[in-house]
Amino acid sequence: MTTEERVENLERDLARAKRRNYRFMAVLGLAVGLFALGWYFTGREVKEVRASKFILVDENSKTRASLGMLGDGPALLLLDKKGKSRAWLTASKDVTALRLFDENEKFCAQLAVDKDDQSLGLWNPNGKTGTVLGVSGGAPGLTLVDENGKLRAGLIVNKYGSVLDLYDEKGKSRAGLSVNENGSGLGLRDEKEKPRAWLTVFKDGPGLSLLDKNGKPIWSAPR
């Protein structure tokens, strides 16, 4: 296998992993948008039960739970004694999701399921996604996000193999470790995501390649 073929193989693996990592993020984003419409349920107290909406109040007549239609699906809202939203459960044609909030109504966790993907997201105290564990298209994955909402690490296992991708503070892919049926490889990139070094172990033996800023090999072993 030539140096160019080794680089092309690893580049293809890392590109698939990056697309999958952002797909997990997109599923959570869709669920977030649906929850933004949910404040509809915090309206005035009613004394009657109707088929389109159910309101549960406590001994102080404060709304503690609400069940009704939100867009094209049902939604359940649970509130604490201070009237703060603590849990949402929605089911629409696009996604079913459960979301949990802390005492300040900041997002803490979310479980979302659509026709292709399932994901569990955990939020940092500042409201940014911290961790996403999911299955997309039948492939499990784990993504880690920093306090600024930037993707910093992603682990994907699919039919092509396993890929671990690491990102810098700007969300640029800087290092990737790939294992597939052809072998394993470690790739390092510069700040422009250009490949600069590859260490590989394939069926025909190990290899090391150094590349210039244009991705052209400048040194390799074996030669």
C-alpha positions as CSV (number, residue, x, y, z in Angstrom):
1,M,0.0,0.0,0.0
2,T,1.5,3.4,-1.0
3,T,1.8,6.4,1.3
4,E,-1.0,8.2,-0.6
5,E,-3.3,5.2,-0.2
6,R,-2.6,5.0,3.5
7,V,-3.3,8.7,3.9
8,E,-6.5,8.5,1.8
9,N,-7.7,5.5,3.9
10,L,-7.3,7.3,7.2
11,E,-8.7,10.6,5.9
12,R,-11.9,8.8,4.8
13,D,-12.3,7.2,8.3
14,L,-11.9,10.6,10.1
15,A,-14.3,12.3,7.7
16,R,-17.0,9.8,8.5
17,A,-16.4,10.2,12.2
18,K,-16.7,14.0,12.1
19,R,-20.0,13.9,10.2
20,R,-21.4,11.4,12.7
21,N,-20.3,13.5,15.7
22,Y,-22.1,16.5,14.4
23,R,-25.2,14.4,13.6
24,F,-25.5,13.5,17.2
25,M,-25.4,17.3,18.0
26,A,-28.1,18.0,15.4
27,V,-30.6,15.5,16.9
28,L,-30.3,17.2,20.3
29,G,-30.7,20.6,18.6
30,L,-34.0,19.5,17.0
31,A,-35.3,18.5,20.4
32,V,-34.2,21.8,21.9
33,G,-36.2,23.7,19.3
34,L,-39.4,21.7,20.2
35,F,-38.9,22.5,23.9
36,A,-38.7,26.2,23.2
37,L,-42.4,26.1,22.2
38,G,-43.4,24.5,25.5
39,W,-44.0,27.6,27.5
40,Y,-47.5,27.4,26.1
41,F,-48.4,25.1,29.1
42,T,-47.6,27.6,31.8
43,G,-50.8,29.5,31.3
44,R,-53.5,30.4,33.9
45,E,-55.0,27.9,36.2
46,V,-58.3,26.3,35.1
47,K,-60.9,24.5,37.2
48,E,-62.0,22.1,34.5
49,V,-60.6,19.1,32.7
50,R,-60.8,19.2,29.0
51,A,-59.8,16.6,26.4
52,S,-57.3,18.9,24.8
53,K,-55.5,19.9,28.0
54,F,-55.1,18.6,31.6
55,I,-53.9,20.8,34.5
56,L,-52.8,19.5,37.9
57,V,-52.6,22.1,40.8
58,D,-51.3,21.7,44.4
59,E,-53.0,22.8,47.6
60,N,-52.0,26.4,46.9
61,S,-53.6,26.3,43.5
62,K,-50.2,26.5,41.8
63,T,-49.8,24.6,38.5
64,R,-47.6,21.6,39.1
65,A,-48.2,19.5,36.0
66,S,-49.7,20.1,32.5
67,L,-50.6,17.6,29.8
68,G,-51.7,18.8,26.4
69,M,-50.9,19.1,22.7
70,L,-47.8,20.8,21.5
71,G,-47.7,21.2,17.8
72,D,-48.4,17.8,16.3
73,G,-47.9,15.7,19.4
74,P,-48.6,15.5,23.2
75,A,-46.4,17.1,25.8
76,L,-46.2,16.6,29.6
77,L,-44.7,19.4,31.8
78,L,-43.8,18.9,35.5
79,L,-43.1,22.0,37.7
80,D,-41.8,22.4,41.2
81,K,-43.5,24.3,44.1
82,K,-41.9,27.5,42.8
83,G,-43.4,27.1,39.4
84,K,-40.0,26.2,37.8
85,S,-40.0,23.7,34.9
86,R,-38.2,20.6,36.0
87,A,-39.2,18.0,33.4
88,W,-40.6,17.9,29.9
89,L,-41.8,14.9,27.9
90,T,-42.8,15.4,24.3
91,A,-43.7,13.2,21.3
92,S,-43.9,14.7,17.8
93,K,-43.7,13.2,14.4
94,D,-40.0,14.0,14.2
95,V,-38.7,13.2,17.7
96,T,-39.6,11.9,21.2
97,A,-37.7,13.6,24.0
98,L,-37.4,13.8,27.7
99,R,-35.6,16.8,29.2
100,L,-34.7,17.5,32.8
101,F,-33.9,20.9,34.4
102,D,-32.3,22.0,37.7
103,E,-33.9,24.4,40.3
104,N,-32.9,27.4,38.1
105,E,-34.5,25.9,35.0
106,K,-31.2,25.2,33.4
107,F,-30.9,22.2,31.1
108,C,-29.3,19.2,32.9
109,A,-30.1,16.1,30.7
110,Q,-32.0,15.1,27.6
111,L,-33.0,11.8,26.1
112,A,-34.1,12.1,22.4
113,V,-35.2,9.5,19.9
114,D,-36.1,10.0,16.2
115,K,-36.5,7.5,13.3
116,D,-32.8,7.1,12.8
117,D,-31.0,8.2,16.0
118,Q,-31.1,7.9,19.8
119,S,-29.1,10.2,22.1
120,L,-28.5,11.1,25.7
121,G,-27.1,14.5,26.4
122,L,-25.7,15.9,29.6
123,W,-25.4,19.6,30.1
124,N,-22.7,21.7,31.9
125,P,-23.9,24.2,34.6
126,N,-23.5,27.0,32.0
127,G,-26.1,25.4,29.8
128,K,-23.7,24.1,27.2
129,T,-23.8,20.4,26.1
130,G,-21.1,18.5,27.9
131,T,-21.5,14.9,26.8
132,V,-23.6,13.2,24.1
133,L,-24.0,9.4,24.1
134,G,-25.9,8.1,21.1
135,V,-26.6,5.6,18.4
136,S,-26.9,7.1,14.8
137,G,-27.8,4.8,12.0
138,G,-27.1,1.8,14.1
139,A,-23.6,3.0,15.0
140,P,-22.8,3.9,18.7
141,G,-20.9,7.1,19.5
142,L,-19.7,9.4,22.3
143,T,-19.0,13.1,21.9
144,L,-17.5,15.5,24.4
145,V,-18.1,19.3,24.3
146,D,-16.3,22.0,26.2
147,E,-17.8,24.9,28.2
148,N,-18.1,27.0,25.0
149,G,-20.1,24.5,23.2
150,K,-17.2,23.4,20.9
151,L,-16.8,19.8,20.0
152,R,-13.6,18.5,21.6
153,A,-13.7,14.7,21.2
154,G,-15.6,12.0,19.4
155,L,-15.6,8.2,19.5
156,I,-17.4,6.3,16.8
157,V,-17.8,2.6,16.2
158,N,-19.4,1.6,12.9
159,K,-19.2,-1.0,10.1
160,Y,-16.0,0.5,8.9
161,G,-14.2,0.3,12.3
162,S,-13.5,2.4,15.3
163,V,-12.4,6.1,15.2
164,L,-11.3,8.5,18.0
165,D,-11.1,12.1,16.9
166,L,-9.8,15.0,19.0
167,Y,-10.5,18.7,18.4
168,D,-8.9,22.0,19.4
169,E,-10.7,24.9,21.2
170,K,-11.9,26.1,17.8
171,G,-13.6,22.8,17.0
172,K,-10.9,21.9,14.4
173,S,-9.9,18.2,14.1
174,R,-6.3,17.9,15.2
175,A,-5.7,14.2,15.9
176,G,-7.4,11.0,14.9
177,L,-6.9,7.3,15.8
178,S,-8.5,4.8,13.5
179,V,-8.8,1.0,13.5
180,N,-10.4,-0.9,10.7
181,E,-10.1,-4.2,8.7
182,N,-7.0,-2.9,6.9
183,G,-5.1,-2.0,10.1
184,S,-4.7,1.0,12.5
185,G,-3.4,4.5,12.2
186,L,-2.8,7.7,14.0
187,G,-3.1,11.0,12.2
188,L,-2.1,14.5,13.3
189,R,-3.4,17.7,11.7
190,D,-2.4,21.4,11.8
191,E,-4.6,24.3,12.8
192,K,-6.2,24.3,9.3
193,E,-7.1,20.6,9.6
194,K,-4.4,19.7,7.0
195,P,-2.9,16.3,7.6
196,R,0.8,16.6,8.6
197,A,1.8,13.2,10.0
198,W,0.6,9.6,9.8
199,L,1.7,6.6,11.7
200,T,0.1,3.4,10.4
201,V,0.2,-0.4,10.8
202,F,-1.5,-2.1,7.9
203,K,-1.3,-5.7,6.7
204,D,1.8,-5.0,4.6
205,G,3.6,-3.5,7.6
206,P,4.1,-0.3,9.6
207,G,4.6,3.1,8.0
208,L,5.4,6.7,9.0
209,S,4.7,9.7,6.8
210,L,5.3,13.4,7.2
211,L,3.5,15.9,5.0
212,D,3.9,19.5,4.1
213,K,1.2,22.2,4.5
214,N,-0.4,21.2,1.2
215,G,-0.7,17.5,2.3
216,K,2.1,16.3,0.0
217,P,4.5,13.7,1.5
218,I,8.0,15.1,2.3
219,W,9.3,12.0,4.1
220,S,8.1,8.5,4.7
221,A,9.3,5.2,6.0
222,P,9.6,2.6,4.6
223,R,10.5,4.5,1.4
